[in-house]
């Protein structure tokens, strides 16, 4: 199997305009909770450091009116801010209210919409460029929460260019070798472990540090692609993917925390989110494999056998992410 497997896929990823800036791990979160005086509290939480061009802003529903100006607070770690607005709505249960967010046309970050009904039931919806609004409907059976968590896992993977680049890099390094299975399995075990520990409150690491370290593992992968079968990762395929899995688990945990994960839904959310990540990862591998089967013969043999080009493409992207995220950790926005 060629070491430059899926070279064309990496080029497409590198040339995509929004691939140069991998979005923060945590999405923005929009929540509505009932107030004691029959009103509603609208909260908007977003990362302090956001990709260049992102301008996501929620709209106050047309059937609601703001009681006063928004209250803005920054968390202790200065990693995110929260804006809180008290609303008065025509319907006491907000039925028929249309929830929407502007700015998806220049942003790759999704939004977790969380609606807490007056009876305590919690409803989650993922908003993104393809689904920028939702309407509050009558109470329904909440058994579909598993599907929503699974969807969150799939969407989070598919909008994470750093993770996609890492998966493609593994395929370039291993091809359809059994070592690819070992690498993917190590990643799964790694992020499942730290995700569970983080959500249960046993382990916590600063988000900015996690994101910079994730980018650094991709730089290491680029060096391994150039080394080919002489590198450490080829001889021990679980090492780097397992390490990245541990780091990604810490990052993914922030998504579940910010979504307002109810304690009783932790096991269900962990299962759904992890399964969604794995389904997305498998889909990427199958799609990339199919693309190579179709386009591979058109790639000159000397390109397919040369790991230098994909190594430099992946390494350049990852090095940029390391610099961008390290600067962000110190309060600088690239």
C-alpha positions in Angstrom: 0.0 0.0 0.0 1.3 3.4 -0.9 2.6 5.6 1.9 1.0 8.7 0.3 -2.4 7.2 0.4 -5.2 9.8 0.0 -2.8 12.5 -1.0 -5.5 14.2 -3.0 -7.8 14.3 0.1 -5.1 16.1 2.1 -4.7 18.7 -0.7 -8.4 19.4 -0.7 -8.4 19.9 3.0 -5.4 22.2 2.8 -6.9 24.3 0.1 -10.3 24.7 1.7 -10.5 28.4 2.9 -11.8 27.6 6.4 -9.4 24.7 7.0 -6.6 27.0 8.0 -8.3 27.8 11.3 -9.6 24.9 13.3 -12.4 26.1 15.5 -12.3 25.9 19.3 -13.3 22.7 21.0 -16.3 24.2 22.8 -19.2 25.4 20.8 -21.3 28.4 21.6 -24.3 27.7 23.8 -27.7 29.3 23.7 -30.1 28.5 26.6 -33.6 29.5 27.7 -34.6 28.8 31.3 -37.9 29.8 33.1 -37.7 32.7 35.5 -39.7 32.8 38.8 -42.0 35.6 37.6 -43.3 33.7 34.6 -40.6 35.3 32.4 -37.6 33.6 30.7 -33.8 33.9 31.1 -31.9 33.9 27.8 -28.2 33.0 28.2 -25.6 33.2 25.5 -22.2 31.6 26.2 -19.3 31.8 23.7 -15.5 31.3 23.7 -13.5 34.5 24.3 -11.1 33.4 21.5 -13.0 32.8 18.3 -11.9 32.0 14.7 -11.2 35.0 12.5 -14.5 36.1 10.8 -16.8 34.5 13.3 -19.7 36.7 14.3 -22.3 34.4 15.8 -25.1 36.3 17.6 -28.4 35.0 18.8 -31.7 36.8 18.1 -34.3 37.6 20.7 -37.4 35.7 19.6 -40.0 38.0 17.9 -42.6 36.9 20.4 -40.4 38.0 23.3 -39.2 41.4 24.6 -36.1 42.2 26.7 -36.8 43.5 30.1 -33.5 45.2 30.5 -30.0 45.4 29.0 -27.9 42.2 28.8 -25.5 41.3 31.7 -22.1 40.2 30.5 -19.7 38.1 32.6 -16.4 36.5 31.9 -15.5 33.2 33.6 -12.6 32.9 36.0 -10.3 31.3 33.4 -11.2 34.1 30.9 -11.9 31.4 28.3 -15.6 32.3 27.7 -18.1 35.0 28.3 -21.8 34.8 29.2 -24.5 37.3 28.3 -27.8 37.0 30.3 -31.0 38.8 29.3 -34.4 38.6 31.0 -37.4 38.3 28.6 -41.1 38.6 28.6 -42.8 36.4 26.1 -46.3 36.3 24.7 -46.7 32.6 25.4 -45.9 31.5 29.0 -44.4 28.3 27.7 -42.7 30.0 24.6 -44.7 27.7 22.3 -44.2 28.8 18.7 -41.2 31.0 19.5 -38.6 30.9 16.7 -35.0 30.5 18.0 -32.3 31.6 15.5 -28.6 32.6 15.4 -27.0 34.9 12.9 -23.5 34.6 11.5 -23.3 31.0 10.4 -22.3 32.0 6.9 -18.8 33.0 8.2 -18.4 30.5 11.0 -17.6 26.8 11.3 -18.6 26.6 15.0 -22.0 25.0 15.8 -24.3 26.2 18.6 -25.9 24.0 21.2 -29.4 25.2 21.9 -30.7 24.2 25.3 -34.4 24.7 26.3 -35.5 24.0 29.8 -39.3 23.6 30.1 -41.2 24.8 33.1 -41.7 21.1 34.2 -37.9 20.6 34.2 -37.6 18.7 31.0 -34.5 19.6 28.9 -34.5 19.7 25.1 -31.3 20.0 23.0 -30.9 21.0 19.4 -27.7 21.5 17.4 -27.7 24.7 15.3 -25.3 25.2 12.4 -25.0 26.6 8.9 -27.5 24.0 7.6 -29.9 24.4 10.5 -29.7 28.0 11.8 -33.1 28.1 13.6 -35.6 26.0 15.4 -39.2 26.5 16.7 -40.3 25.7 20.3 -43.1 23.1 20.0 -45.3 21.3 22.4 -43.6 19.0 25.0 -42.6 15.7 23.4 -41.1 12.5 24.7 -37.4 13.2 25.5 -36.2 9.7 24.6 -34.7 11.1 21.4 -31.9 12.8 23.5 -29.6 10.0 22.6 -29.9 10.9 18.9 -29.1 14.5 19.7 -26.0 13.6 21.6 -25.0 11.2 18.8 -25.6 14.1 16.3 -23.4 16.4 18.4 -20.6 13.9 18.3 -20.8 13.4 14.5 -21.0 17.2 13.8 -18.2 18.0 16.2 -15.9 15.6 14.4 -16.9 16.7 10.9 -16.3 20.4 11.7 -13.0 19.8 13.4 -10.3 20.2 10.7 -7.6 19.2 13.1 -9.2 15.8 13.8 -10.0 15.2 10.1 -6.4 16.0 9.2 -5.1 13.6 11.8 -7.4 10.8 10.5 -6.2 11.4 6.9 -2.6 11.5 8.1 -3.1 8.1 9.8 -4.4 6.7 6.5 -1.4 8.1 4.6 1.0 6.5 7.1 -0.7 3.1 7.5 -2.8 2.7 4.4 -5.3 -0.2 4.7 -2.8 -2.0 7.0 -4.0 -3.7 10.2 -2.0 -1.0 12.1 -4.6 1.5 11.0 -7.2 -0.6 13.1 -4.8 -0.5 16.1 -4.4 3.3 15.7 -8.1 4.0 15.5 -8.9 1.6 18.4 -6.2 3.4 20.5 -7.7 6.8 19.8 -11.2 5.5 20.7 -10.0 4.1 24.0 -8.0 7.2 24.8 -10.8 9.7 24.3 -13.4 7.5 25.9 -11.3 7.3 29.1 -10.6 11.0 29.5 -14.0 12.0 28.4 -15.5 9.9 31.1 -13.1 11.2 33.7 -13.7 14.8 32.7 -17.4 14.6 32.7 -17.4 12.9 36.1 -15.3 15.7 37.5 -12.2 13.6 38.2 -9.9 15.2 35.7 -9.7 18.8 34.4 -7.1 20.5 32.2 -7.1 24.1 30.8 -8.8 24.1 27.4 -6.2 26.4 25.7 -3.4 24.0 26.7 -5.3 21.0 25.5 -5.9 22.5 22.0 -2.2 23.5 21.6 -1.1 20.0 22.6 -3.5 18.4 20.1 -2.0 20.5 17.3 1.4 19.5 18.4 0.5 15.8 18.1 -0.4 16.5 14.4 3.1 18.0 13.9 4.6 14.8 15.2 2.3 12.8 12.9 3.7 14.8 9.9 7.2 13.9 10.9 6.2 10.2 11.2 4.7 10.3 7.7 8.0 11.4 6.4 9.8 8.7 8.4 7.4 6.0 7.1 8.1 2.5 8.4 11.2 3.6 10.2 9.3 5.8 12.7 8.0 5.0 16.2 4.4 5.3 15.3 4.7 2.7 12.6 6.3 0.3 15.0 3.9 1.1 17.9 0.7 2.4 16.1 -1.2 2.9 19.4 1.2 5.5 20.9 0.4 8.7 19.1 -3.3 8.0 18.3 -3.8 6.9 21.9 -2.1 10.2 23.2 -4.3 12.3 20.9 -7.3 10.4 22.0 -6.5 11.2 25.6 -6.2 14.9 24.7 -9.3 15.0 22.6 -11.3 13.4 25.4 -10.4 16.4 27.5 -11.5 18.8 24.8 -14.7 16.9 24.0 -15.8 17.0 27.6 -16.1 20.8 27.4 -18.8 20.3 24.8 -20.9 18.2 27.1 -20.4 20.5 30.0 -21.4 23.6 28.0 -24.5 21.8 26.7 -25.7 21.7 30.3 -25.5 18.0 30.7 -28.0 16.7 33.3 -26.4 14.3 35.8 -29.0 11.6 35.1 -28.1 11.7 31.4 -24.3 11.3 31.8 -24.2 7.6 30.8 -26.5 8.1 27.8 -24.7 11.2 26.7 -21.3 9.6 26.9 -22.5 6.6 24.8 -24.2 8.8 22.2 -21.4 11.3 21.9 -18.7 8.7 21.7 -20.7 6.6 19.2 -21.3 9.8 17.1 -17.5 10.5 17.0 -16.8 6.9 15.9 -19.5 6.9 13.2 -18.1 10.2 11.9 -14.6 8.9 11.9 -15.6 5.7 10.1 -17.5 7.7 7.6 -14.5 9.9 6.9 -12.3 6.8 6.4 -14.8 5.1 4.0 -15.3 8.3 2.0 -11.6 9.0 1.8 -11.0 5.4 0.7 -13.6 5.6 -1.9 -12.2 8.9 -3.3 -8.7 7.4 -3.5 -10.1 4.3 -5.3 -11.5 6.6 -7.9 -8.8 9.2 -8.2 -5.7 7.2 -7.1 -4.9 5.8 -10.6 -4.8 9.4 -12.0 -2.0 10.4 -9.5 1.5 9.8 -10.8 3.3 6.9 -9.1 6.2 9.1 -8.0 3.7 11.3 -6.1 1.9 8.4 -4.5 5.2 6.9 -3.3 6.6 10.1 -2.0 5.6 11.0 1.6 7.3 14.4 1.6 4.5 16.4 0.1 1.7 15.2 2.4 4.0 15.4 5.4 4.8 19.1 4.6 1.1 19.9 4.0 0.0 18.4 7.3 2.9 19.7 9.2 2.4 23.3 7.9 -1.3 23.3 8.9 -0.5 21.8 12.3 2.4 24.2 13.0 0.0 27.1 12.2 -2.5 25.7 14.7 0.2 25.3 17.4 1.2 29.0 17.0 -2.4 30.2 16.8 -3.5 28.3 19.9 -0.5 29.1 21.9 -1.0 32.8 21.2 -4.7 32.4 22.1 -3.7 30.9 25.4 -1.9 34.2 26.2 -4.8 36.3 25.1 -3.7 37.1 21.5 -6.0 36.4 18.6 -4.5 35.6 15.2 
